[in-house]
Amino acid sequence: MADLKPKTWFLPETPDVLGLLRKQLEVTIEGADMFVGWADGEPYDVADFREVEERGDHAKRELMIALREAFVTPLDPEDLFTLSRNIDWILNGIGDLVGEAEVLDGEPDEVIAEMAKLLARAVRELDTAVAQLDSSGDKATAAADRSIEAVRELQASYYQGMATTLTLKGRGRRISRREIYRRCRRISETTVDVAERIVYSVVKEG
C-alpha cells in the first residue's frame, strides 16, 4: 500500500550574508581607525594591525562559506563576492600603506591625516549602506553616495598634497611622501568601487 503521509520538505537555512558582510566591514572600520591614529602620530604596532587583517580575512572566509551554502541570498552572489573582495582590498591596502611608510621612514603629515579621516568616514558610510540593503534601497544608495562624496574630498586633498611635495627638500623625501599619497588614493578608489557596486546591486534588485 502506498504511503499516503504528506511529504515534508526541508529548505536549507538562509545565512545572514549581509550580517557577515557588515562583520567584515566592522573589522575594516577598525583598521581605518588605526590608520587615522597612525596619521595623527599615535604609536603604531605592526603586530596589532596584522591581527586586525587576520580577523578581516576570517570574516571574508565566513562570508564565502555562507555564499556556497545559501539557498537564496538578498543580493546576487556575484555582487556579494565582489563587495567582500574589495572590502578586503581596502583593509589590506591600509596595512600596505602604513608598512611601506614605516620602511621608507615616511612620517605622516597634515595631508595624510586628513585623507585618513576622510577614508574612515567613507568606510563607515559603506557600513551604513550595507545595513540598509535589505530594507531601503534609497537609504542604501544615499549612504553609498555619501561615501563617494567623502572620497571626492579625499582626492581633492590628494592633489593639494601632491602640489606641496614640490617644496620638500630631498629627493628621497619627495618620493616617499608622494608614494604614501598615491597609495591612499588607490585605497579610496577601491572604496568608490564598493559604493558603486552597492548602488548597482540596488538597481539590479529593484
Phi and psi in degrees as a GROMACS rama.xvg file:
@    title "Ramachandran Plot"
@    xaxis  label "Phi"
@    yaxis  label "Psi"
@TYPE xy
-67.6814  145.843  ALA-2
-75.5965  113.099  ASP-3
-92.9241  2.26109  LEU-4
-66.1812  136.777  LYS-5
-64.8036  141.068  PRO-6
-78.8574  142.555  LYS-7
-108.182  125.089  THR-8
-101.048  132.115  TRP-9
-112.045  117.345  PHE-10
-89.129  144.774  LEU-11
-63.7951  150.861  PRO-12
-63.8928  147.712  GLU-13
-98.5591  108.25  THR-14
-67.5017  153.486  PRO-15
-81.9718  80.367  ASP-16
-68.0742  -34.1312  VAL-17
-68.7774  -34.9081  LEU-18
-64.2343  -38.7469  GLY-19
-68.3637  -35.9091  LEU-20
-65.4145  -39.376  LEU-21
-67.2217  -32.8036  ARG-22
-62.4066  -41.188  LYS-23
-65.7725  -39.7834  GLN-24
-65.8526  -34.6986  LEU-25
-59.4785  -42.783  GLU-26
-67.8179  -37.6278  VAL-27
-66.0868  -38.1328  THR-28
-62.0078  -40.3289  ILE-29
-60.0819  -43.5675  GLU-30
-65.0492  -39.1369  GLY-31
-64.2066  -37.7412  ALA-32
-66.6614  -35.9423  ASP-33
-65.4904  -36.0946  MET-34
-62.3336  -43.3268  PHE-35
-60.9081  -44.1934  VAL-36
-61.6121  -45.0166  GLY-37
-60.3223  -43.9374  TRP-38
-65.8852  -25.446  ALA-39
-87.6448  2.50392  ASP-40
93.3761  10.6399  GLY-41
-74.9713  154.787  GLU-42
-58.8068  140.789  PRO-43
-126.072  129.828  TYR-44
-114.57  115.882  ASP-45
-58.2962  -38.9825  VAL-46
-62.1575  -38.1293  ALA-47
-63.0609  -41.7212  ASP-48
-71.2621  -35.8889  PHE-49
-61.6414  -35.4506  ARG-50
-65.7561  -37.661  GLU-51
-64.8022  -43.7832  VAL-52
-60.2473  -39.3234  GLU-53
-63.9104  -40.4554  GLU-54
-66.5741  -35.0737  ARG-55
-63.763  -42.3551  GLY-56
-62.9387  -40.0617  ASP-57
-64.5145  -42.5768  HIS-58
-62.5913  -38.8944  ALA-59
-64.097  -43.4671  LYS-60
-62.7923  -40.9194  ARG-61
-57.5963  -42.9945  GLU-62
-66.1277  -41.2644  LEU-63
-63.0174  -40.3472  MET-64
-63.4776  -43.497  ILE-65
-62.6105  -38.1813  ALA-66
-64.8413  -36.114  LEU-67
-68.9949  -31.1496  ARG-68
-93.699  -16.1562  GLU-69
-71.2618  135.565  ALA-70
-77.399  -43.8797  PHE-71
-135.484  153.85  VAL-72
-132.399  150.618  THR-73
-67.5885  -22.3305  PRO-74
-127.255  163.5  LEU-75
-57.0917  131.248  ASP-76
-53.0135  -34.5121  PRO-77
-63.3406  -40.1841  GLU-78
-64.891  -42.8945  ASP-79
-63.9847  -41.1002  LEU-80
-61.7645  -45.8833  PHE-81
-64.742  -41.4773  THR-82
-60.692  -47.9373  LEU-83
-63.0463  -43.8534  SER-84
-61.0153  -45.5908  ARG-85
-71.9315  -33.1471  ASN-86
-62.5737  -39.7653  ILE-87
-61.6837  -40.2315  ASP-88
-63.3596  -35.3619  TRP-89
-60.643  -50.2776  ILE-90
-63.3004  -45.4628  LEU-91
-64.2738  -36.0056  ASN-92
-63.3654  -39.0634  GLY-93
-63.198  -45.6541  ILE-94
-61.4573  -41.9103  GLY-95
-64.5316  -40.5798  ASP-96
-61.0889  -51.7558  LEU-97
-66.9177  -39.4549  VAL-98
-61.6841  -43.7031  GLY-99
-67.632  -39.7159  GLU-100
-60.9728  -39.3966  ALA-101
-65.0978  -40.6143  GLU-102
-66.7876  -41.3739  VAL-103
-83.6789  1.88634  LEU-104
56.9539  38.7475  ASP-105
-96.239  86.0585  GLY-106
-65.0125  146.873  GLU-107
-70.0418  155.063  PRO-108
-125.955  -170.554  ASP-109
-63.705  -33.0684  GLU-110
-66.7258  -48.5653  VAL-111
-67.5287  -32.0231  ILE-112
-63.2335  -42.5921  ALA-113
-66.7104  -42.2592  GLU-114
-62.8333  -39.8977  MET-115
-63.1207  -42.9446  ALA-116
-63.428  -41.2742  LYS-117
-68.3272  -36.9066  LEU-118
-64.8468  -44.3231  LEU-119
-60.5813  -39.376  ALA-120
-64.1639  -42.388  ARG-121
-63.0823  -40.4939  ALA-122
-67.4685  -37.9849  VAL-123
-63.0286  -37.2644  ARG-124
-67.0569  -32.0456  GLU-125
-62.1597  -41.853  LEU-126
-63.0001  -42.3721  ASP-127
-60.2299  -41.105  THR-128
-63.3691  -46.6426  ALA-129
-63.3097  -36.5265  VAL-130
-62.5526  -23.9789  ALA-131
-97.185  -4.18932  GLN-132
-61.5078  -33.9195  LEU-133
-93.9869  5.78258  ASP-134
-130.309  -39.3098  SER-135
-147.062  105.357  SER-136
-62.8607  -35.3615  GLY-137
-64.1495  -43.3555  ASP-138
-69.1064  -37.0207  LYS-139
-63.1116  -43.2514  ALA-140
-64.4826  -40.9452  THR-141
-62.3483  -41.7891  ALA-142
-67.2491  -39.5162  ALA-143
-62.1459  -40.1859  ALA-144
-63.8688  -38.337  ASP-145
-65.8869  -35.2994  ARG-146
-62.0583  -43.9521  SER-147
-64.5153  -38.2924  ILE-148
-61.2527  -41.5317  GLU-149
-63.3928  -38.3857  ALA-150
-66.4317  -39.1168  VAL-151
-60.8964  -38.6556  ARG-152
-65.009  -41.1377  GLU-153
-59.7443  -43.048  LEU-154
-68.8802  -30.4886  GLN-155
-65.4519  -40.5533  ALA-156
-64.5786  -35.6678  SER-157
-58.8609  -48.8224  TYR-158
-65.4375  -38.4703  TYR-159
-64.746  -41.0704  GLN-160
-66.049  -41.4559  GLY-161
-60.9343  -35.8628  MET-162
-65.1877  -37.1207  ALA-163
-70.7552  -21.472  THR-164
-65.5779  -19.3575  THR-165
-64.6367  -22.8538  LEU-166
-93.0045  -5.55949  THR-167
-72.9957  141.921  LEU-168
-90.5959  133.424  LYS-169
99.2321  120.877  GLY-170
-62.0736  -42.5559  ARG-171
-61.1126  -40.0104  GLY-172
-66.3132  -40.5802  ARG-173
-62.955  -43.1229  ARG-174
-63.8547  -46.8232  ILE-175
-64.5366  -40.3015  SER-176
-65.271  -42.947  ARG-177
-64.1672  -38.5203  ARG-178
-65.7043  -39.0308  GLU-179
-61.3741  -46.1493  ILE-180
-59.6932  -45.7104  TYR-181
-63.538  -40.6572  ARG-182
-62.7367  -41.1339  ARG-183
-64.7456  -39.4331  CYS-184
-64.7201  -39.7063  ARG-185
-62.8204  -39.1783  ARG-186
-62.2566  -41.0167  ILE-187
-65.1577  -34.1679  SER-188
-66.1697  -36.3424  GLU-189
-65.8513  -36.332  THR-190
-61.543  -41.2724  THR-191
-62.7331  -39.6849  VAL-192
-58.1251  -41.9801  ASP-193
-64.3594  -47.1109  VAL-194
-60.1664  -44.0814  ALA-195
-68.9179  -31.4259  GLU-196
-67.9218  -35.9379  ARG-197
-62.3403  -47.2286  ILE-198
-60.1748  -43.4761  VAL-199
-61.6664  -42.2297  TYR-200
-65.6995  -34.6727  SER-201
-64.0316  -45.416  VAL-202
-61.5432  -43.2228  VAL-203
-68.2083  -36.3458  LYS-204
-83.9358  -13.0202  GLU-205
